[in-house]
């Protein structure tokens, strides 16, 4: 029995990477502004 279908898994991976990208980009921006 599969807990997640392939489509759900792809969606979760995309959402995870988008969240990580936003966090990294915001950190880089703050570092640039501070320095």
Phi and psi restraints in degrees (range 20) as a CNS / XPLOR table:
assign (resid 1 and name C) (resid 2 and name N)
       (resid 2 and name CA) (resid 2 and name C) 1.0 -89.2 20.0 2
assign (resid 2 and name N) (resid 2 and name CA)
       (resid 2 and name C) (resid 3 and name N) 1.0 129.6 20.0 2
assign (resid 2 and name C) (resid 3 and name N)
       (resid 3 and name CA) (resid 3 and name C) 1.0 -75.6 20.0 2
assign (resid 3 and name N) (resid 3 and name CA)
       (resid 3 and name C) (resid 4 and name N) 1.0 -37.7 20.0 2
assign (resid 3 and name C) (resid 4 and name N)
       (resid 4 and name CA) (resid 4 and name C) 1.0 -123.1 20.0 2
assign (resid 4 and name N) (resid 4 and name CA)
       (resid 4 and name C) (resid 5 and name N) 1.0 136.5 20.0 2
assign (resid 4 and name C) (resid 5 and name N)
       (resid 5 and name CA) (resid 5 and name C) 1.0 -77.9 20.0 2
assign (resid 5 and name N) (resid 5 and name CA)
       (resid 5 and name C) (resid 6 and name N) 1.0 168.2 20.0 2
assign (resid 5 and name C) (resid 6 and name N)
       (resid 6 and name CA) (resid 6 and name C) 1.0 -62.3 20.0 2
assign (resid 6 and name N) (resid 6 and name CA)
       (resid 6 and name C) (resid 7 and name N) 1.0 -39.8 20.0 2
assign (resid 6 and name C) (resid 7 and name N)
       (resid 7 and name CA) (resid 7 and name C) 1.0 -64.6 20.0 2
assign (resid 7 and name N) (resid 7 and name CA)
       (resid 7 and name C) (resid 8 and name N) 1.0 -43.0 20.0 2
assign (resid 7 and name C) (resid 8 and name N)
       (resid 8 and name CA) (resid 8 and name C) 1.0 -63.2 20.0 2
assign (resid 8 and name N) (resid 8 and name CA)
       (resid 8 and name C) (resid 9 and name N) 1.0 -39.5 20.0 2
assign (resid 8 and name C) (resid 9 and name N)
       (resid 9 and name CA) (resid 9 and name C) 1.0 -64.7 20.0 2
assign (resid 9 and name N) (resid 9 and name CA)
       (resid 9 and name C) (resid 10 and name N) 1.0 -44.3 20.0 2
assign (resid 9 and name C) (resid 10 and name N)
       (resid 10 and name CA) (resid 10 and name C) 1.0 -60.3 20.0 2
assign (resid 10 and name N) (resid 10 and name CA)
       (resid 10 and name C) (resid 11 and name N) 1.0 -41.8 20.0 2
assign (resid 10 and name C) (resid 11 and name N)
       (resid 11 and name CA) (resid 11 and name C) 1.0 -63.4 20.0 2
assign (resid 11 and name N) (resid 11 and name CA)
       (resid 11 and name C) (resid 12 and name N) 1.0 -43.5 20.0 2
assign (resid 11 and name C) (resid 12 and name N)
       (resid 12 and name CA) (resid 12 and name C) 1.0 -63.2 20.0 2
assign (resid 12 and name N) (resid 12 and name CA)
       (resid 12 and name C) (resid 13 and name N) 1.0 -41.2 20.0 2
assign (resid 12 and name C) (resid 13 and name N)
       (resid 13 and name CA) (resid 13 and name C) 1.0 -64.6 20.0 2
assign (resid 13 and name N) (resid 13 and name CA)
       (resid 13 and name C) (resid 14 and name N) 1.0 -43.8 20.0 2
assign (resid 13 and name C) (resid 14 and name N)
       (resid 14 and name CA) (resid 14 and name C) 1.0 -61.8 20.0 2
assign (resid 14 and name N) (resid 14 and name CA)
       (resid 14 and name C) (resid 15 and name N) 1.0 -44.5 20.0 2
assign (resid 14 and name C) (resid 15 and name N)
       (resid 15 and name CA) (resid 15 and name C) 1.0 -62.7 20.0 2
assign (resid 15 and name N) (resid 15 and name CA)
       (resid 15 and name C) (resid 16 and name N) 1.0 -41.3 20.0 2
assign (resid 15 and name C) (resid 16 and name N)
       (resid 16 and name CA) (resid 16 and name C) 1.0 -63.0 20.0 2
assign (resid 16 and name N) (resid 16 and name CA)
       (resid 16 and name C) (resid 17 and name N) 1.0 -47.5 20.0 2
assign (resid 16 and name C) (resid 17 and name N)
       (resid 17 and name CA) (resid 17 and name C) 1.0 -67.5 20.0 2
assign (resid 17 and name N) (resid 17 and name CA)
       (resid 17 and name C) (resid 18 and name N) 1.0 -34.5 20.0 2
assign (resid 17 and name C) (resid 18 and name N)
       (resid 18 and name CA) (resid 18 and name C) 1.0 -64.4 20.0 2
assign (resid 18 and name N) (resid 18 and name CA)
       (resid 18 and name C) (resid 19 and name N) 1.0 -41.8 20.0 2
assign (resid 18 and name C) (resid 19 and name N)
       (resid 19 and name CA) (resid 19 and name C) 1.0 -64.4 20.0 2
assign (resid 19 and name N) (resid 19 and name CA)
       (resid 19 and name C) (resid 20 and name N) 1.0 -43.8 20.0 2
assign (resid 19 and name C) (resid 20 and name N)
       (resid 20 and name CA) (resid 20 and name C) 1.0 -63.9 20.0 2
assign (resid 20 and name N) (resid 20 and name CA)
       (resid 20 and name C) (resid 21 and name N) 1.0 -41.9 20.0 2
assign (resid 20 and name C) (resid 21 and name N)
       (resid 21 and name CA) (resid 21 and name C) 1.0 -62.3 20.0 2
assign (resid 21 and name N) (resid 21 and name CA)
       (resid 21 and name C) (resid 22 and name N) 1.0 -41.5 20.0 2
assign (resid 21 and name C) (resid 22 and name N)
       (resid 22 and name CA) (resid 22 and name C) 1.0 -64.1 20.0 2
assign (resid 22 and name N) (resid 22 and name CA)
       (resid 22 and name C) (resid 23 and name N) 1.0 -42.9 20.0 2
assign (resid 22 and name C) (resid 23 and name N)
       (resid 23 and name CA) (resid 23 and name C) 1.0 -63.3 20.0 2
assign (resid 23 and name N) (resid 23 and name CA)
       (resid 23 and name C) (resid 24 and name N) 1.0 -45.1 20.0 2
assign (resid 23 and name C) (resid 24 and name N)
       (resid 24 and name CA) (resid 24 and name C) 1.0 -64.7 20.0 2
assign (resid 24 and name N) (resid 24 and name CA)
       (resid 24 and name C) (resid 25 and name N) 1.0 -44.8 20.0 2
assign (resid 24 and name C) (resid 25 and name N)
       (resid 25 and name CA) (resid 25 and name C) 1.0 -64.2 20.0 2
assign (resid 25 and name N) (resid 25 and name CA)
       (resid 25 and name C) (resid 26 and name N) 1.0 -38.9 20.0 2
assign (resid 25 and name C) (resid 26 and name N)
       (resid 26 and name CA) (resid 26 and name C) 1.0 -67.9 20.0 2
assign (resid 26 and name N) (resid 26 and name CA)
       (resid 26 and name C) (resid 27 and name N) 1.0 -36.8 20.0 2
assign (resid 26 and name C) (resid 27 and name N)
       (resid 27 and name CA) (resid 27 and name C) 1.0 -65.8 20.0 2
assign (resid 27 and name N) (resid 27 and name CA)
       (resid 27 and name C) (resid 28 and name N) 1.0 -42.7 20.0 2
assign (resid 27 and name C) (resid 28 and name N)
       (resid 28 and name CA) (resid 28 and name C) 1.0 -62.8 20.0 2
assign (resid 28 and name N) (resid 28 and name CA)
       (resid 28 and name C) (resid 29 and name N) 1.0 -42.2 20.0 2
assign (resid 28 and name C) (resid 29 and name N)
       (resid 29 and name CA) (resid 29 and name C) 1.0 -62.1 20.0 2
assign (resid 29 and name N) (resid 29 and name CA)
       (resid 29 and name C) (resid 30 and name N) 1.0 -44.9 20.0 2
assign (resid 29 and name C) (resid 30 and name N)
       (resid 30 and name CA) (resid 30 and name C) 1.0 -64.8 20.0 2
assign (resid 30 and name N) (resid 30 and name CA)
       (resid 30 and name C) (resid 31 and name N) 1.0 -38.6 20.0 2
assign (resid 30 and name C) (resid 31 and name N)
       (resid 31 and name CA) (resid 31 and name C) 1.0 -63.2 20.0 2
assign (resid 31 and name N) (resid 31 and name CA)
       (resid 31 and name C) (resid 32 and name N) 1.0 -40.8 20.0 2
assign (resid 31 and name C) (resid 32 and name N)
       (resid 32 and name CA) (resid 32 and name C) 1.0 -64.7 20.0 2
assign (resid 32 and name N) (resid 32 and name CA)
       (resid 32 and name C) (resid 33 and name N) 1.0 -43.2 20.0 2
assign (resid 32 and name C) (resid 33 and name N)
       (resid 33 and name CA) (resid 33 and name C) 1.0 -67.1 20.0 2
assign (resid 33 and name N) (resid 33 and name CA)
       (resid 33 and name C) (resid 34 and name N) 1.0 -37.2 20.0 2
assign (resid 33 and name C) (resid 34 and name N)
       (resid 34 and name CA) (resid 34 and name C) 1.0 -70.3 20.0 2
assign (resid 34 and name N) (resid 34 and name CA)
       (resid 34 and name C) (resid 35 and name N) 1.0 -42.6 20.0 2
